[in-house]
Amino acid sequence: MPAQEYAEALKKGQKDFRACTARGEYPYLPALDDFLPKEEQLDTVSLGTVQVPMEFIAGSKSGGRTQAFARNFMPLVNEESEFAGKWKRLCQAHLEEGIRDPIKAYEYMNRYYVEEGNKRVSVLKFFDAQSVCAQVTRILPRRSDTPEVNLYYEFVDFYQYSRVNFVEFSKPGSYARLQELVGKSAGEAWTQEDRSGFSTAYYYFRQAYEANGGQRLITTVGDAMLAYMDIYGYPSLRGQGATEIKKAVARAWEEIRLQQEPTPIDVKLAPEEEKKGSELLSRVLPKSAPKVMKVAFVHDKTPELSGWTYGHELGRRHLELVYAGEIETAAYFHALDSDPLAVIEQAIADGGSVIFTTSPRLLPASLRAAVDHPEVTILNCSLNTSHRYIRTYYARMYEVKFISGAIAGALAGGNDVGYVCDYPIFGQVAGINAFALGVQLTNPVARVHLEWSAVGGADAAAKRLTERGIRLISAQDLARMGGWRDSGFGLCLMSDDALVNLATPVWQWGAYYEAILRRIRNKSFRSEYQGSRKALNYYWGLSAGVVGLHCSNKLPQSAKKLAALLHDGICSGSCSPFRGPLYAQDGRQIIGEKQTLGTEDIINMDWLSDNIVGSIPAYEQLSDTGKATVGIVGVPSTKENPTKEKQN
């Protein structure tokens, strides 16, 4: 019997050898000693005896007998050799009682290289074993700024408290995200029961993933599992059987496949031109009574408590006027006070075919509903989210902030100015820096003092600025209800007994919703996905008419003229707030002279301009609402390092 197995293994080895040779690859087992940096003495750590995933065993520690095996660990030595005899005896032992003695291996960059036990690994791989018991020594690479090394050290940290070595990711931050999704705080140790339950869930998911064609994707099983858990949650994965998981994976397949895109987000900076052919045809053909479209808006708060919700409600009412008799709208408030998914499900049950969820905190529920209801169009108001089943929309408010910053700089004279921001999320840091660069444009010596309303409240943030003698402040983007915030928004001049609004940012949600609904109704909304597998983010600005700046009559005429010139320049593309040279607080040059920052770099901005006094707050400093929002769409320095304290 073992002779037959060896003959089959030999054929597999020879086939792999020929395939590698044809591709120009080294056809034998790679040896770790051949590519470890010889000029450096690397640190090592004993991991003891652990179960090692067979798929992560990549080669041999040294080059002694590597040419006896093909790269797939199948033998290459003829059937009459002493080597073949030993292989057959190991095969017989495995069939009768199993291979029990642990191998010895070195782990480097999450791959294992065998020091003793190559033939045992070969036999077990032939029989498709999932893992092997091994005495493992970890070799730690020198820390560097390379993505591969940074990701590896994320795995090392994760392994210290989980002892899980079989899940692998290709994107930074994924191990921390997994820790969060399984219900653990940062650095919290896993129990044996935790590991066992996760191992079972991973096994079931992997079966479903491969059954749906996952082996044809270039991303890891871990990447796909994380995307699945973002939609359905870890408890759902643990609580379902193989059949249910397979069906759920099939429903979420577009989201899983999106993970292999190197740049998974396609950002639309302006509404694309609509085709006129269908409009001309509609004039010629007889018109039938249009079907009334039901559009739902799901909010996390109410207009009475939130200026943000109030603005979106104005947008909804604008739709009712523009599309009177053609659409019906409905609003659902306080979605986070109960189960937000249930609120969205209710909106769908009430006939909603298009649903706008107006808060980043509603993103997880929006995604789950979109996967379960592909017949419904769901959009979430957020930025930089890579989800295939929903589209997101946000406005380039940083263009307006640049103009208001230039006004502030022109009015400040020899004084510094202030800026109050709410949450350190995508889009907001760009607004801070654009304002600071606007100040710098008209007043190179003025500094911008930054405070956060999510740290102690907006009133406290404003007070910290006024106590420093700062009177010219860029406050909240929207009027808030109650106290100072009721009227203090936009660019304000504050004194002990008065507050004057000088320039007010305007979110034109009505124009935004009108444009999106028009695209949905004329079918161009659907055609934007054709030929692309990326997530779509709408990020429109001044040129699309979805944001604006209202200048007070109390502004000098020269300041109004400056605002108009900058507005026209930004709309025409001749002026960019982020034209170089740009420098960060730590002195780094972000871009050089005559260069312009790209859209992706603007969205993911995680640095502050060199004329800003202040910092991005640590996760622990934020309010509960701030933490919840940052946890979904926060910038990396706050979101990915929630335990790292920073000085504000």
Buried (B, 14 or more C-beta within 10 A) or exposed (E): EBEEBBEEBBEBBBEBBEBBEEEEEEBBBBBBBEEBEEEEEEEEEEBEEBBBBBBBBBBBBBBEBBEBBBBBBBBBBEBEEEBBBEBBEBBBBBEEEEBEEBBBBBBBBBBBBBBBBBBBBBBBBBEEBEBBBBBBBBBBBEEEEEEEBEBBBBBBBBBEBBBBBBBBBBBBBBBBBBBBBBEBEBEEEBEEEBBEBBBEBBEBBBBBBBBBEBEEBEBBBBBBBBBBBBBBBBEBBEEBEEEBBBEBBEBBBBBBBBBBBEEBBBBBEBBEEBEEEEEEEEEEEEEEEEEEBBBBBBBBBBBEBBBBBBBBBBBBEBBBEBBEEBBBBBBBBBBBEEEBBEBBBBBBEEEBBBBBBBBBBBBBBBBBBBBBBEEBBBBBBBBBBBBBBBBBBBBBBBBBBBBBBBBBBBBBEEBBBBBBBBBBBBBBBBBBBBBBBBBBBBBEEBBBBBBBBBBBBBBEBBBBBBEEEBBBBBBBBBBBEEEBBEBBBBBBBBEEEEBBBBBBBBBBBBBBBBBBBBBBBBEBBEEBBEEEEBBBBBBBBBBBBBBBBEBBEEBEEEBBEBBEEBBEBBBEEEBBBBBBEBBBBEEEEBBEEEBEBEBEBBBBBBBBBBBBBBBBBBBEBBBEBBBBBBBBBBBBBBBBBBEEEBEB
